[in-house]
Amino acid sequence: MREDNDYSAMATAAALAINYRAHIAVASRTPTADYATMIAALGGPTPEQGSDGHAIITDLVARAAPGIRASTAGRFFGWVIGQSHPTGVAADWLTAAWGQNAGNVVAAPAASAVEAVAAGWLLDLLGLPAQASVGFVTGATVANFVCLAAARNEVLRRTGWDVEADGLFGAPPVAVLIGADAHSTVYSALRYLGFGAKRVRTIATDAAGRMKASAFAEALSEQTGPTIAITQAGQINTGVSDPFAEIAPRARDHGTWLHVDGAFGLWARTCAEKAALLAGVEQADSWATDGHKWLQTPYDCGFAIVRNEAAHRRAMEIVASYLPGAGAGERDPSAYVPELSRRARGFATWAMIRQLGRSGIGDLVGRHCRIAAFMAAALSAEDGVTLVCPVELNQFMLCFGPEADIQSDDMTRAVIDQVQTDAIAFIGGASWRGMWVMRVSVTSAATDGAEAETTVAAVLDAFRRVRAR
Ligand SMILES: *Cc1c(COP(=O)(O)O)cnc(C)c1O
């Protein structure tokens, strides 16, 4: 057999991957080796000679396995991380095996078409305007960047300035309004786009991080030039959303571009019990969201959604004589994203939407919100455990220590460390309003009520041991 016709590495990888997932799904503890251990395990001199694919894959699994964080298991609450659902993973394997360059319709007809179809499904599921365009990007970070690039293009174009041709030097200044508790990646996008992370007008938020509509109205009334307003659906620590129904009509009347960072929170639209929290969000001009969070696709998968398709395309389109442009009624995937060559993210998105269906996605969101509420209540029932904000969605924060002194950062840090060392569940920390908190995200399809109960018991046990020291 010719070496490049030896597919045994692929079969080996599939078998070992299935074995990993089956094991991790039922593991009672998931201790994970650290970075230094992994460097030692994976390191060595640069390979001089090639070797056998099957052996390489077997060896890779043996070396890497101890350092694979169990984020696909049911007791992972560390960050907003979906499960990498088996069906999404399977579609992703095919995506890699097919080796399609999802740049244009001729290079990849199926990959281009699957994006067009999945884009329509996404808009329908999220209740966004059917004519909006969707770029399939790596995640919400790049989705924020793409949406804000379209925003920058459009608000300047309306003043007669062509930012794509002439850049920002000499352009009319663009005002950027942003909530005080926006996600850090929105600031990254602002930096990439030449706006500067500090050159923004920060809008005051309430105790849970919601933008105050009155403060927004006041700031907006002071803007006379081109303006972009950045809001969010789903604050990273508290899960709350900005009051879109109050903000959006004001932005529209003012001619301001309204962007929504809805990395996970936008999916609350699919859940009958939670949809009202996002009322009015459909009136915005652009939305960034993720597939690899609540939709459970494998990494990397995000969506940049823009109401004004022409503005989206003007900001992203790549044209060259050797690249065949899409024909009438066709959609080139590269026209909506920063990359030319990339993987065909539409396949896993298409597969996961079919896997869960509209009702399954809504049920998953509802279940996660109920689990978050249950865990928050069960944990804060313990003396010395304080719930920082009421649970609105799937995210909540706790601090540990005497009730009188909720700023007991050391105790909270010690409990988080103990939980991570015990490795029954994984939960991390964050800084919120000047204090250190344990932050819990419930987003994985692998998480159910039983996993939540085991986790509550593990956290309380860790806390009691820390307190008794
Ligand atoms: C996760 C998240 C992001 C960043 O998304 P990535 O998928 O990690 O690029 C941005 N905003 C919010 C609110 C998020 O939760």
The ligand as an ORCA input file, in Angstrom:
! r2SCAN-3c Opt
* xyz 0 1
  C     -17.331     33.598     25.265
  C     -17.696     35.015     25.060
  C     -17.027     35.807     24.121
  C     -15.835     35.298     23.355
  O     -16.232     34.231     22.547
  P     -15.188     33.172     21.963
  O     -16.082     32.153     21.383
  O     -14.407     32.698     23.135
  O     -14.353     33.860     20.961
  C     -17.466     37.098     23.933
  N     -18.486     37.589     24.645
  C     -19.150     36.875     25.566
  C     -20.298     37.489     26.313
  C     -18.771     35.558     25.803
  O     -19.432     34.820     26.700
*
